[in-house]
């Protein structure tokens, strides 16, 4: 027996309502909505005002306990390009808290504080899975991430990059009482052989967290 016109009308109305509801749920899902702008600090080590701007975040700062430094694996780039890549992999925008330029795509030594720092959100990055496919990875909520433009297996970081990297980390160490042994450098994972690890370590603050 074929369904009546009334039955078809009811089914059509129900399907339409379900489709609209599903669409609204997807739109309403809490996601990482990335503001386009951030904070750019070109001379963090020289300007007290920029030091203050660093901690002028939209939300109260979280109890950060660790710092991880990555290199981009490329000789050139900027935070906008990484932001676009991370958007494509459903990270909602730039996954790192800070990006430091090397003069090839961004000002040499410029520190860009991304939306995850400004809005105090956990970091994220794109990694390759067992099938060599890119997948999104989320970090613990107490880990700060610093991304340096450059491939430190082929070329050492610039003087300006290192100078502002150290200044940034020392400021974060002082603010959150992060000891040097919780600062994990790019060379710690077998890469970044041209990263001056010993010189970098000598400039960190040997802070013991308050109990």
N, C-alpha and C positions, 0 to 999 in steps of 0.2 A: 504494500500500500504506500503510495507516494505521500510525502509530507504535505500538509496543507500550506496555503499561502501564509496563514497566521504563524505556523511553526517556523517557516523559513524566515519570516520577518523577525521573530523573536531571536532565532539563532544569529542572524546577521547583526542585530542590535547588541547581543551579548558579546560576539567576537569583536565588534568595534570598540565596545567599552573595555574589554580585556586588553586590546592593543594600546589604547590610549593610556590605560592605567600602567601597563608595563613601561611605556615610554616615559611616563612621569616618574616612575620609580628609578629608572636609569638616570634621568636628569637629576633627580633629587639625591642620588647616592653621594655620600661625602667623599670627595676626591681631593687630590692635591692640585688646587687651582693656582697656577703660578703667575704672580704679577710679573710683568715684563721687566720692570726696573729692580735695582738693588742699590747697594752702596758701593761706590768705587773710591778706593783710597790709594792714590798713586804714590804717596810718600809717608807710609804709616810710621816709619821709624823717626821721622823728623818733625811731625806736627802733633802737638798735644791736642789740638782741636779734633784732628782726625782720630786720635786715640779715643776721645770721648764719643765721636760719632759711631765708632765701631760697636759700642754697647748701647746705642740708642735704638733698640729693637722695638718692634710693634707689640711684642709680648714679653713678659718677664723672662729673663734668661733661665734655661733649664740647668740642672746640676750636671754639667758635662764633666766626664771623667777620663776620656781618652781622645787622642788625636791621631788620625791616620793621614799620611801624605801619599798621593798617587801622582804619577806622571801620565801625560796624555798618550804617550807612544807615538806622537806626531811631532814634526819639527815646527809646525805653525798651528794657529787656532785661536779661538776666543770663546768667551762664555756663551755668546749667542748661538754659536754652532753646536756647542754641547747641549744647550737648552733645547734646540730643535731635535737633536738626536734622542734625547731623553723623553721628549714629548712623543716621539714616534714609537717608543717602547713602553708607553703607558706609565711613565713615572710622574706625569703631571708637570714636567719642566725640569730645570736644572737639579740634578740629584746631589750635587756637592754643596757644602756650605760656603766654600771660598774657592775662587779660581785666581791664579797668579799668572799674568801674561809674560811673554818673553820677547816682545817687540816685533813679533811676526803674526799680526792679526789683532794684537792688543798692545797697549803701551807696555814697554819693558818694565817689569816689576809692579805693574798695577795690580792691586788686590781688589777683586770684585766679590762682595758679599752677596750671595744669592738669596732668594726668597726663603729658603729653608733656614737660613740664619736669621733673617729679619723677622720671620714668623715663628722661629724656634720649633722647627720640625725635624724629625729624624732624617738622616741622610740616606741616599740610595744610589745605586750605580747599575750599569749594564755589564753582565758577564756572559761567558760562553758556557753552555751546558755540555753534557756528555756527547751530544750530537753536533757540537760546534755551532749551535744556534744561539743568538743573543737572547738573554732572559733578564728580567728585572730582579734586582736583589735589594733588600732593605736592611739597613744597619740598625743596631741597637740604639735605643733612645739616648744613650750617654756618650755616643761616639761622634766627634766632630771630624769632618772630612775636608782636606785641602787638596785641590787639584792643580798641578803645575803644568803649564803648557810646555811640551818638550819630550824628546825621547832620550833619556839619560843613559841609554846603552850606546847611543851614537854621538851625543853632544852633551856636554856638561851644562847645568843651569847657568844663567847669566848672573853676574854680580848683583844686579838689581833684584832679580828674583830671590836669590839667597838672602840678601839684606832684608827684604820685606817679609820673606818667609820667617826668618828668625824673629823679627820684630812682632809679627802677628802671633807667633806661637808664644813668645814671652808674655805678651799682653794677655793671651788666653790662660797661660799658666798662672799668672798672678791673680787673675780674676776668679778662676775656678780651682786654684790649688792643685794643678795637675803636675805630677812629678815627671821628670825627664824619662823615666822608664815606661811611661804610658804614652809617649810620643813615638809612633811607629812610622819609620821613614820608608820611602819608596824602595830603598836598597835592601830592605829587610826580607823581601820575598824572592831574592835571587835575580832581580832586575835592577836597572838603574845603576850600573857599574861605575858610571862617571859621576854619580852624585857624591859630593865630598862628605861622606858620613862622619869621619872623625872630626873634621873642622866644624861641621854642623852641631855635633853633640857637645862640643866644648862650649858652645854659646847658649845652650839651654839652661834654664834655671833648675837646680837640684832641689826642687820643692818637695817637702814631705806633707801630705794632706793633713789638715787639722782633724783631730779626733773629737 
